[in-house]
Amino acid sequence: MHGRGGFGLRLAGLVLIGTLVVYGIPGMLGWAAPADRAGEWARVVEAAKREGRLVVYDAFGGAVPTVQYAADRFEATYGIKVEVAVMRASESIERIRVEQRAGRPIADLVTVGPSTVRPMMEEGVLRPVEFLPSAIRVSPQLRAKMEEWGLGQHMLTTLVQLYGILINTNLVRPEAEPRSWMDLLDSRWRGQMIMDDPRAPGGGYVFFAAAYKQLGRRYQEALAEQRPFLTRAIAEAATRVARGEFAAMVPFALGLYPRVRGGPVKLLIPREGAPYVHLGLSFPARSPHPNAARLFAEFFLSREIQLRLTQDFILPAVAGLGAQAPQEIRPYLRARLWDTIDDPRRDPEWLRRAAEIYR
Amino acid sequence: MEGTPLEVKPSALRLAGAALRKRARGWGGRDVFPIALGGAVLLLVLSPVGMLLYGSLSTSPPGDVGALSGAGFAALGDPEVRSVFLETLVVASGATALSLLIAAPLSWLIARTDVPLAGLWENLLTLPLFIPPILLAVAWSIAASPRAGLVNRLPQVLGLPGPLVNIYTREGLIWFLAQYGVAFQVSVLTGPLRALDASLEEAGRVSGAGQGVVLRRILLPLMFPVISNSALYAFARGVETFEGPLLIGLPGGIKTFAVYVYERIHHRARPEYQVASALGIAALLLLLPLMALQWRVVQGQTFHAIGGRGYRVTRLSLGPWRWVAAGLCGLYGAISILFPALVLLFGSLSRMLGVFGENWLTWEHYRNLLRDRYLVQAVQNTLLVGLTGASAVVGLGMGVAYLLVRGRRWARLRTAVNLATWVPVGIPGVLLGLGFLWTFAFLPGPFQLYGTIWALVIADITLCLPVTVRILQGALAQLNPDLEESARVCGVGLARAVWEVVFPLLWPSVVAAWLLSFLIILREVSASIMLAAPGNQVLAVALVVLVNQGRIEEVCAAAVLTLIGVVGLRSALTRIPSTRTEPRRPPEAGR
C-alpha cells in the first residue's frame, strides 16, 4: 500500500513537474507552448505573404553581399518582394529616427552592429525582437554577449565578421609574413600598412578595442608610430593592397576577401586569433510590413543563408554551421575568436581613446 | 516653462492689412511672374537650409525636443576648424585660378579662332564632367601614387630617387579639382564666346588696337558676367567638393572643409549634426559676400554682345600657329581626359584593376552589369529623374535668369533670388542631403514626398539651380534687350518673344545648362542616398554600392557605358537646333 501510494504520489509529482516544465516555466519566461508557437508562426507567415513587400536598410554599405543574396532568395521562396536600400550606418540611424519621429516609416528592417543599434535603442526607435523559431539556434555565446551588452532584446545576431591581415605577396616574402599581431610593430612595416580607421565605428574600431584589451595601450601607440595610412574606404583599400600600393591591410574584414582573391594577395589570421564583431538585424518600432520583416529575419537564420555566409568568408551566427564551410574557407572561419569591442555603451570613450592615439 | 502668448492688437492687424492692400493695389499682371518665380526659388532653396539652420541652433536634430544652443557655432573657434577653412581656401582658390588659366585661352581658341578640329577639342575638354570623381581619383592613384604609381615605377627601375610625381599633395589635389573646373568652364564659356559679335573686335582693331588690347579691353569685359559666374561657381564647388579631397587630399594630409564636415557626421560615435550644420551655415555665410559682390559689379552694367542690328561671327585666323594651338588643346586633352578615360576602359576590361597576370582581360564586368536587375532599375530611375529634373531646372533657370538680367522692378527680391540660387553650391552635399531629408520627412499636412521619386527630382532641381542660372544668366546678359523688344513692338507677347527670339539665341547655353544639370543629377550621391527609397534608387547610389563592395571594375564599365551614352546624347542635342541658330553658325553670316 505504502509502495503504491508512494508511486502514485511520485507519479503525480512528476506530472506536476512535467506540466510546470512544459507550460509553467516557459509561461513565466514568456515562452508559449510549441503548439501555440507553431500556430503563431503560421499566422505570421500568412500575414507576411499578404503584406507582399519588405524594405531593408542595409547599413553595411553593401560590404556584406549575402544581404542582397538573401533578399533575392527570400523573394523566390515566398514571393514577397524585398527592396534593399544600401547606405552607411550613420545614414541608416538618422533615416530611421526621422521616419519614426515623422510617423512616415519606410524601413521594415535594418542591418546593424552593436555600435549602430545602441543609439537607435536609446532614441526609442526600435521594437524588441519578437519570437522567431530559429532564434534559439543562434550560438549561445553570441546571445550571451548580446545580453551582457543589454542589446539582446533589440538586435538579432545573424553573422559574425572576422578580421585578419591582408598582404601583397609580391611585396612580402613568405618569411616576412606577420604571424602575430605583434609582428606589425617591426620596423619593416613602417609606412607600409593601410588601416581601417579606428577613430570611427567599424572594423578598425573593433580591432583597436580588441588589441587594446589584449595587448594594452602601448601596443596601439607603437602601431600608430608605424604611420599606417587610415581610411574608411575598406573595399578600395583592399584593392590598393592588391595593386601593390601598400604591403598590408590591417585589420582586414574577411568578408572582403572574395573580391581580391584572384590578385597577388594572401589572407592571414595571426596566431592570437581574429578580432570579431556581431552583426545582425533590428526592427524599427513602426513599420509597414512587420510580419514580412519577421519572416525575413527567420529566413536569414535558415541553413541556406547561413551556409551562404560561409562562402563569403563570414561566420554564420547559427551554431555549428561554420564547420560546414567549403574546405578551403574552413580554416579561416575556425580561427580562434580573439576579442571584440567593449560594451557599446562605452563606445564614445573608446573612440576618443583611438582619436588620441591615431592623430 | 509656459510661454507668454503673443498678443496682437486688432488695430495693428487692421493697419497691416491696409498696408498690404495698398501695396497689392499697385501690383499688376507683370508682378505675378517675379513673385511666383522668386517664391518658388526661395522655397526650394531655403527649406533645406532652414532645416540646417534649425539643426545648427538646436541641441537635437529636427523631430526631437532640443534646447536652443550656440554650441555648434562655438566650434568655429576650434583651431582645427580654422586650419581646415584656410586649407580649403587655398585649395579652392588654387583650383579656380588654374582652371581659369587653362580654360579661358582654350575656350577662346575653340570658339574664336580657326584652330583645327575645334569641335573635337570642345567635346574632349568637357569629358571629365562625365567621369565620376571617384573614378578619376582612382585613375590618378594608379598613375601617380608615390609608391606604386605607373609613372613612379620608372625611377624605381632605374634606381633613381623618387617619386617622380606625387598626386597625394596639395598641388595634386589642386590639379585634380582643376580638371573638373576646366571642363565646366570650357562648357560654359565656349557658347557665349562663339556668340560674340565679331564687329566689336573689328572696331577695336580698326581703331589700331592690337590683339592683346582687343582681348583685354573688349573680349574680357564682355565676357565678365560669364567668366565671373563660372569662376565663382568653380570656387564654391572647390569648397564643397568631397570625393577628390577624400581620395587625393586626405592621403597627403590635406583635409578640406567637406571632408571635415563628413567626418563630424560619419566618423563619430554619434553624428554631430549640430556642429556639422553650423559649419555648413558658416561656410555659406563666408561665400555669400563674394557672390553678393559679383552681383553688385554685374548689376547696372551692360555686357550686350549680341544686338538687334544683326551681327557677324568670325574666327580669327591663326595662320601656321593654328597647329600649335591644336597641339596645346590635344596635349591638355591627352593628359587630363584621354588618360583617365583610357584607365576607365582598361579598368572595365581588367579582371582586377592594376593587377596583371594570365587572362587579365575580360568582358565579364559588362556582362555582370547588364545582368544586375538592381542596376537596370537604377538606370531607369536615373533616366526619369535626370530627364525630368534637368528639363525642369532649365525651365526654371531660364525664368530666373530672365528675372535677374531683364527685371527692373522688385530689386530686393531679385537680389534675394540671386543669392538664393548660389546657396545650394555653398553647402557641402552631405549636409544639403540631410537638410532635404528633414524637409521632406517633416513636411506638414497631407504632402507625402518623402520616399517618393519626386523628392529626388525636387532635390536635384535645387542642386542644379546654381549652375543653370549661372550659365543662362551669363549668356542672357550678352543679349541686347532690343531683340525681344523689337518683337514686342511687332505685337508679340513676352512669352512668345522669349521663345521665338531669346531662346534660339541662347540655345548653345541652354544645351550646356541642360547637359550639365543632367550630369550633376547622374553623379549626385549625397542627397540621393538620404532620399532614395527602395525601388527609387538611382545610378549614383548603385555605383556607391559597387564601390563599397570593391567592384571597382564594374564601376569602370558603368562609367564607360555612361560616357558613351552621354556623348551620344550631347551630339544629338547639339544637332537639333542647327536650323534655329543657323545664322550664327557659319563663320560669316547674319548681316
Interface residues (C-beta under 8 A of the other chain):
Chain A: V55 V56 G61 G62 A63 P65 Q68 E83 V84 A85 V86 M87 R88 S90 E91 I93 E94 R95 R97 V98 E99 R101 A102 R104 I106 S115 P119 E123 D197 R199 A200 P201 F229 T231 R232 A233 A235 E236 A238 T239 R240 A242 R243 G244 E245 F246 L256 R259 V260 G262 G263 P264 D347 P348 L351
Chain B: P61 P62 G63 D64 V138 S141 I142 S145 R147 A148 L246 L247 L250 P251 E263 I265 H266 H267 R268 A269 R270 P271 Y273 R351 M352 L353 G354 V355 G357 Y374 L434 L437 W438 A441 F442 Q448 Y450 G451 I529 M530 A532 A533 P534 G535 Q537 V541 V544 V545 L546 V547 N548 Q549 G550 R551 I552
